[in-house]
Amino acid sequence: MDFLTTAGDAGVGGTLMLFLPILLMFVLFYFLMIRPQRKKEKEIKNMRDSIVVGDEITTIGGIVGRVVTIKDDLITIESGADRNKIKFMRWAIQSKENKIES
């Protein structure tokens, strides 16, 4: 009987103390993992949205070229000495350099 009364007396406070470490782990996980990843994804999206004709870009496959045309999510670049034109989806752009002034 003593056990039942002690468990009943613990109530909400005891239950909260049991889940507090788990809750703190989730909060810590959010600030150390999820939030920085979302910030990085937002920066990458802004970079991809700011691409204009003339920018020097690098794709996720390592192809470097100059942007010739942009149509919705399709970007055409010129690459190599022969000025070959290659089409890529916008999500395939890894980085961009400054616009080349002609």
C-alpha positions, 0 to 999 in steps of 0.5 A, a space after each residue: 500500500 505504501 508503494 501505491 500512495 507514493 506513486 500517486 503522490 508523485 503525480 504530474 511532477 514525477 512524470 515531468 521529471 521522467 520526460 524532461 531529459 528526453 525533451 531536453 535531448 530533442 531541443 538540443 538535437 533541434 538546435 545542433 542538427 535541424 536548424 543549421 541544416 535548414 539555414 544551409 538549405 535556405 542559403 543554397 536555394 537563394 544562391 540558385 534563385 539568384 543565378 543570372 545569364 553570364 554567371 560562372 557555375 559549377 554543377 554537382 557533377 563538377 562541370 564548370 560553365 557559363 550560364 547562357 539561358 535560363 528557362 524556369 528550372 532549366 539552365 543551359 551552360 556553355 562549357 569547354 573550348 568548343 563552347 558545348 551547350 549543356 542543359 541542367 536542372 536548377 537543383 543540380 547547381 552546386 556553386 556560382 561565381 561572380 557574373 562575367 562582364 562582357 
